[in-house]
Amino acid sequence: MGVYADFAATTPMDKEIMEQMLEDSMEFGNPSSIHKVGKRAKAKLEHSRREAAGLLNAHPSEITFTSGATEANNLAIRGIVSRFDHPHIITTEIEHASVLNTYEALEEAAEVTYIPATDKGTVDTAALKAALREDTALVSVMLVNNETGVMQPIYEIGEILAEHGAKLHVDAVQAFGHVGIDVKELGVDLLTLSGHKIYGPKGIGVLYREKDVVLSPMITGGSHEKGRRSGTENSLFIGAMAAAMKKADAERTVRSIKEMQLKEKFLNNMTHAEIPFEVNGDVNQASSHIINIHFPWADSEFLLTALDMADIYVSGGSACSAGTVEPSHVLESMFGEDARVKKSVRFSFSHLMEEEDIDTITEALKDIYERLS
């Protein structure tokens, strides 16, 4: 297969979870049915809800299962905004497309303020605090940036908003399994997760909603998920999501150490190979699995193609940009029109990788650099 180093885009299904899904598929009952088969399905669904809630230090009633983080983010944002008459809402210029594009789509229904990032990749909290108004209803800030891996100052932002009263929505898709997440300690009102980023299946996500937060549903048609998200629950994937969360949390320390070792080896390898590079964002404030590298000697599109031809699979940024190689909006917020915006590549590692994989990547980069030189 070559070397896959794009785990921030998606992860492979965990084999144990996949095998458990095959077993569970025999329990096909509709959780809303009142007969025994339906009741068994309902019991398993609620068991999964309790497991997911426990891993976030939440109450089961605060967990809503969705088709993924994109839907969860949309439900969190639209569900709040629709309850107000033209509210003021705040997000950052470095959010995932499912948040940023949703805010852009709501610009007629709300007044939106976009907060820039510093050149370190963190949200400018002073600018965020200054942007708060009496009518600010919602603030959306991701926990770990999906392109740079830089962790955002959520604790600080949570404290600011606790005094103000605006709801805090956090996209934690790239954080869970890499950092501990306690929704009470973080002070968040809404938080989203995705199954396929933590070795679970695609097509399943979680929305945590603090018990006092009221959301207008986006999908109507039944009383499923306490009326917050209609449609027969995907019990099979919900069970797999809970299992993936449980395993990711249990193995978080071991996985993170391995990822940090791979990242450190990668940086050391490139230094020793005398490949010119710079890290985008504060490497000391980053998650264990993502690193964004500026290569001043090659455009991103060329480098991605050259690496792909060498059977090395990485990314120019978010995988949710419809397969295009556009300048990263995250790097543009950090660096403006600097040339590095078009000369940077994201590498995202996994505990499944080996040191030999890092050597292979470095050797390919060295070969490409020398040929260009």
C-alpha positions as CSV (number, residue, x, y, z in Angstrom):
1,M,0.0,0.0,0.0
2,G,2.9,2.4,0.6
3,V,2.9,4.7,3.5
4,Y,-0.3,6.3,4.7
5,A,0.3,9.4,6.8
6,D,-3.1,11.1,6.5
7,F,-4.8,9.8,9.6
8,A,-6.4,13.2,10.4
9,A,-8.5,12.7,7.2
10,T,-9.7,9.2,8.3
11,T,-8.6,6.1,10.1
12,P,-9.0,2.5,9.3
13,M,-11.7,0.5,11.1
14,D,-10.3,-1.3,14.1
15,K,-10.5,-5.0,13.4
16,E,-11.9,-5.9,16.8
17,I,-14.7,-3.3,16.5
18,M,-15.4,-4.5,12.9
19,E,-15.7,-8.1,14.1
20,Q,-18.0,-7.0,17.0
21,M,-20.2,-5.1,14.4
22,L,-20.6,-8.3,12.4
23,E,-21.8,-10.1,15.6
24,D,-24.1,-7.2,16.6
25,S,-25.6,-7.1,13.1
26,M,-27.7,-10.1,14.0
27,E,-29.6,-7.9,16.5
28,F,-31.5,-5.9,13.8
29,G,-34.4,-4.7,15.8
30,N,-35.8,-1.1,15.7
31,P,-35.2,0.5,19.0
32,S,-38.6,2.2,18.8
33,S,-40.5,-1.0,18.5
34,I,-42.3,-2.2,21.6
35,H,-41.8,-5.9,21.2
36,K,-38.9,-7.9,22.7
37,V,-36.7,-7.6,19.7
38,G,-37.1,-3.8,19.7
39,K,-36.6,-3.6,23.5
40,R,-33.3,-5.5,23.2
41,A,-32.1,-3.1,20.5
42,K,-33.2,-0.1,22.7
43,A,-31.3,-1.6,25.7
44,K,-28.1,-1.9,23.7
45,L,-28.5,1.6,22.2
46,E,-28.9,3.1,25.7
47,H,-25.9,1.1,26.9
48,S,-23.8,2.6,24.2
49,R,-25.2,6.1,25.1
50,R,-24.2,5.6,28.8
51,E,-20.7,4.5,27.7
52,A,-20.2,7.5,25.4
53,A,-21.5,9.8,28.1
54,G,-19.2,8.4,30.8
55,L,-16.1,8.9,28.7
56,L,-17.0,12.6,28.4
57,N,-18.1,13.0,32.0
58,A,-21.6,13.7,30.7
59,H,-25.1,12.5,31.5
60,P,-26.5,10.0,29.0
61,S,-29.4,12.4,28.3
62,E,-26.9,14.9,27.1
63,I,-25.7,12.6,24.2
64,T,-27.2,12.7,20.8
65,F,-26.0,10.3,18.0
66,T,-25.8,11.8,14.5
67,S,-24.6,10.7,11.1
68,G,-21.2,12.3,11.8
69,A,-19.5,15.4,13.1
70,T,-20.7,17.5,10.2
71,E,-24.3,16.9,11.1
72,A,-23.5,17.3,14.8
73,N,-21.8,20.7,14.2
74,N,-24.8,21.8,12.0
75,L,-27.2,20.8,14.7
76,A,-25.3,22.6,17.4
77,I,-25.0,25.8,15.5
78,R,-28.3,26.0,13.7
79,G,-30.1,24.6,16.7
80,I,-29.0,27.6,18.8
81,V,-29.2,30.3,16.1
82,S,-32.8,29.4,15.1
83,R,-34.0,30.1,18.6
84,F,-33.0,33.8,18.4
85,D,-34.0,36.8,16.3
86,H,-30.9,37.8,14.4
87,P,-28.3,37.0,17.2
88,H,-24.6,37.8,17.2
89,I,-22.4,34.7,16.9
90,I,-18.7,34.3,16.9
91,T,-16.4,31.7,15.3
92,T,-12.8,31.6,14.1
93,E,-11.1,31.8,10.7
94,I,-9.5,28.4,11.3
95,E,-12.5,26.2,11.9
96,H,-13.3,23.0,10.0
97,A,-15.5,23.6,6.9
98,S,-18.6,22.1,8.6
99,V,-18.4,24.9,11.1
100,L,-17.1,27.7,8.9
101,N,-19.4,27.1,6.0
102,T,-22.4,26.8,8.3
103,Y,-21.6,30.2,9.9
104,E,-21.2,31.7,6.4
105,A,-24.6,30.2,5.4
106,L,-26.2,31.9,8.4
107,E,-24.9,35.4,7.7
108,E,-28.5,36.6,6.8
109,A,-30.0,35.0,9.9
110,A,-27.3,36.3,12.3
111,E,-24.5,38.8,12.6
112,V,-21.2,36.8,12.4
113,T,-17.8,37.8,13.7
114,Y,-14.7,35.7,12.6
115,I,-11.7,35.8,14.9
116,P,-8.3,35.4,13.3
117,A,-5.5,33.1,14.5
118,T,-2.0,34.2,15.5
119,D,1.1,33.1,13.6
120,K,1.4,30.4,16.3
121,G,-1.9,28.9,15.1
122,T,-3.9,29.7,18.2
123,V,-7.1,31.8,18.4
124,D,-6.5,35.4,19.4
125,T,-8.4,35.3,22.7
126,A,-8.1,39.1,23.3
127,A,-9.8,39.7,19.9
128,L,-12.5,37.1,20.9
129,K,-13.1,38.8,24.2
130,A,-13.3,42.2,22.6
131,A,-15.8,40.9,20.0
132,L,-18.3,39.7,22.6
133,R,-21.5,41.7,22.8
134,E,-24.6,41.6,25.0
135,D,-26.5,39.8,22.2
136,T,-23.8,37.2,21.5
137,A,-25.5,33.9,21.7
138,L,-22.9,31.4,20.5
139,V,-19.1,31.0,20.1
140,S,-17.6,28.1,18.1
141,V,-14.0,27.2,18.6
142,M,-12.4,23.8,17.8
143,L,-10.2,22.1,20.4
144,V,-7.5,20.7,18.1
145,N,-7.0,22.3,14.7
146,N,-7.4,19.7,11.9
147,E,-4.7,21.2,9.7
148,T,-1.9,22.3,12.2
149,G,-2.7,20.1,15.2
150,V,-2.5,23.2,17.4
151,M,-4.6,23.0,20.6
152,Q,-6.8,26.0,21.2
153,P,-7.2,27.8,24.6
154,I,-10.6,26.3,25.3
155,Y,-10.3,26.5,29.1
156,E,-9.5,30.2,28.9
157,I,-12.3,30.8,26.4
158,G,-14.7,28.8,28.6
159,E,-13.9,31.0,31.6
160,I,-14.5,34.2,29.5
161,L,-17.9,32.9,28.3
162,A,-18.9,31.6,31.8
163,E,-19.0,35.3,32.9
164,H,-20.7,36.4,29.7
165,G,-23.4,33.8,29.2
166,A,-22.9,32.9,25.5
167,K,-22.9,29.2,24.7
168,L,-19.6,27.6,23.8
169,H,-19.6,25.0,21.0
170,V,-16.4,23.0,20.5
171,D,-15.5,20.7,17.6
172,A,-13.4,18.0,19.3
173,V,-13.1,15.7,16.4
174,Q,-9.3,15.8,16.2
175,A,-8.9,15.8,20.0
176,F,-10.6,12.7,21.3
177,G,-8.2,9.9,21.7
178,H,-5.3,12.2,21.8
179,V,-6.2,14.4,24.8
180,G,-8.5,13.8,27.7
181,I,-11.9,15.4,27.3
182,D,-14.0,16.2,30.3
183,V,-16.9,18.5,29.3
184,K,-17.4,19.8,32.8
185,E,-13.8,20.8,33.2
186,L,-13.7,22.3,29.7
187,G,-16.8,24.3,30.5
188,V,-18.4,23.6,27.1
189,D,-22.1,23.6,26.3
190,L,-21.9,21.7,23.0
191,L,-19.2,19.3,21.8
192,T,-18.9,17.1,18.7
193,L,-17.1,13.9,17.8
194,S,-16.7,11.7,14.7
195,G,-16.4,7.9,14.6
196,H,-14.1,7.6,11.6
197,K,-11.3,9.7,13.2
198,I,-11.0,7.2,16.1
199,Y,-10.9,3.9,14.2
200,G,-14.6,3.5,14.1
201,P,-17.0,3.5,11.1
202,K,-17.8,6.4,8.8
203,G,-21.3,7.7,9.1
204,I,-21.6,8.1,12.9
205,G,-21.0,11.0,15.2
206,V,-21.8,12.4,18.7
207,L,-23.2,15.7,19.9
208,Y,-22.8,16.5,23.6
209,R,-25.5,19.0,24.7
210,E,-25.3,20.4,28.2
211,K,-28.7,19.6,29.9
212,D,-29.9,23.2,30.1
213,V,-29.1,23.9,26.4
214,V,-32.2,23.8,24.2
215,L,-31.7,23.1,20.5
216,S,-34.2,23.3,17.6
217,P,-34.0,20.1,15.6
218,M,-32.8,20.1,12.0
219,I,-34.3,16.8,11.1
220,T,-38.0,16.2,12.1
221,G,-40.2,13.3,11.7
222,G,-40.3,11.4,14.9
223,S,-39.3,11.4,18.6
224,H,-36.0,9.7,18.1
225,E,-33.0,11.0,20.2
226,K,-35.5,12.8,22.5
227,G,-36.8,14.7,19.5
228,R,-33.5,16.3,18.7
229,R,-32.7,14.2,15.7
230,S,-35.4,12.2,14.0
231,G,-34.8,9.0,12.1
232,T,-34.4,5.4,13.2
233,E,-31.1,5.2,15.2
234,N,-28.2,3.5,13.5
235,S,-27.8,1.0,16.4
236,L,-25.0,-0.9,14.8
237,F,-22.8,2.1,14.2
238,I,-23.7,3.6,17.6
239,G,-22.4,0.5,19.3
240,A,-19.2,0.7,17.2
241,M,-18.8,4.4,18.1
242,A,-19.1,3.7,21.8
243,A,-16.6,0.9,21.4
244,A,-14.1,3.1,19.5
245,M,-14.4,5.8,22.1
246,K,-13.8,3.3,24.9
247,K,-10.7,1.8,23.2
248,A,-9.3,5.2,22.1
249,D,-9.7,6.5,25.7
250,A,-8.2,3.4,27.3
251,E,-5.2,3.4,24.9
252,R,-4.8,7.2,24.7
253,T,-1.5,7.4,26.6
254,V,0.2,4.6,24.7
255,R,-1.1,5.8,21.3
256,S,0.0,9.4,22.0
257,I,3.5,8.5,23.1
258,K,3.9,6.4,19.9
259,E,2.7,9.3,17.8
260,M,4.9,11.8,19.5
261,Q,7.9,9.6,19.0
262,L,7.1,9.3,15.3
263,K,6.7,13.1,15.0
264,E,10.0,13.7,16.7
265,K,11.7,11.2,14.5
266,F,10.3,12.8,11.4
267,L,11.6,16.2,12.4
268,N,15.0,14.8,13.4
269,N,15.2,12.9,10.1
270,M,14.5,15.9,8.0
271,T,17.1,18.0,10.0
272,H,19.8,15.3,9.6
273,A,18.9,14.9,5.9
274,E,19.3,18.7,5.5
275,I,15.9,19.1,4.0
276,P,14.8,22.8,4.4
277,F,11.5,23.0,6.4
278,E,9.7,25.0,9.0
279,V,6.8,23.9,11.3
280,N,3.6,25.8,10.9
281,G,2.1,26.5,14.3
282,D,3.4,26.0,17.8
283,V,4.8,22.5,18.0
284,N,4.8,22.7,21.8
285,Q,1.1,23.4,21.9
286,A,0.1,20.7,19.4
287,S,-1.6,17.4,19.5
288,S,0.5,14.2,19.2
289,H,-0.6,13.2,15.7
290,I,-0.7,16.2,13.4
291,I,2.1,18.4,12.1
292,N,2.0,20.9,9.3
293,I,5.3,21.5,7.5
294,H,6.3,24.4,5.2
295,F,8.7,23.4,2.5
296,P,10.0,26.6,0.9
297,W,11.4,24.7,-2.1
298,A,8.2,23.2,-3.5
299,D,4.5,24.1,-4.0
300,S,2.1,21.9,-2.1
301,E,0.3,20.6,-5.2
302,F,3.6,19.4,-6.8
303,L,4.8,17.9,-3.5
304,L,1.6,16.0,-2.9
305,T,1.7,14.6,-6.4
306,A,5.4,13.6,-6.1
307,L,4.8,11.9,-2.8
308,D,1.7,10.2,-4.2
309,M,3.8,8.8,-7.0
310,A,6.2,7.5,-4.4
311,D,3.2,5.8,-2.7
312,I,3.2,8.2,0.2
313,Y,-0.2,9.5,1.1
314,V,-0.5,12.9,2.9
315,S,-2.6,16.0,2.6
316,G,-2.4,19.7,1.8
317,G,-5.0,20.4,4.5
318,S,-8.5,19.3,5.3
319,A,-9.9,16.3,3.4
320,C,-13.3,18.1,3.3
321,S,-12.4,20.4,0.5
322,A,-13.8,18.1,-2.2
323,G,-10.4,16.7,-3.2
324,T,-9.1,20.1,-4.3
325,V,-5.6,21.6,-3.5
326,E,-6.7,25.1,-2.5
327,P,-4.6,27.4,-0.3
328,S,-5.4,26.5,3.3
329,H,-7.7,29.0,5.0
330,V,-6.1,28.1,8.3
331,L,-2.6,29.1,7.0
332,E,-4.1,32.2,5.4
333,S,-5.4,33.3,8.7
334,M,-2.0,32.6,10.3
335,F,0.2,34.1,7.7
336,G,-1.9,36.2,5.3
337,E,-0.6,36.1,1.7
338,D,2.8,34.7,2.6
339,A,4.1,32.2,0.0
340,R,4.2,29.5,2.7
341,V,0.5,29.1,2.4
342,K,1.0,27.4,-0.9
343,K,4.1,25.5,0.1
344,S,2.9,23.5,3.1
345,V,1.8,19.9,3.7
346,R,0.0,18.2,6.6
347,F,1.3,14.9,7.9
348,S,-0.8,13.0,10.4
349,F,0.5,10.0,12.2
350,S,-0.9,6.9,14.0
351,H,0.1,4.4,16.6
352,L,-0.3,1.9,13.8
353,M,2.7,3.3,11.9
354,E,6.3,2.1,12.4
355,E,9.6,4.0,12.5
356,E,10.4,2.5,9.1
357,D,7.5,4.4,7.6
358,I,9.0,7.7,8.8
359,D,12.3,6.7,7.2
360,T,10.5,6.0,3.9
361,I,8.8,9.4,4.0
362,T,12.0,11.2,4.7
363,E,13.9,9.4,2.0
364,A,11.2,10.3,-0.5
365,L,11.3,14.0,0.5
366,K,15.1,14.0,0.3
367,D,15.0,12.5,-3.2
368,I,12.4,15.1,-4.4
369,Y,14.4,18.0,-2.8
370,E,17.6,16.9,-4.4
371,R,16.0,16.4,-7.8
372,L,14.6,19.9,-7.7
373,S,17.9,21.3,-6.5
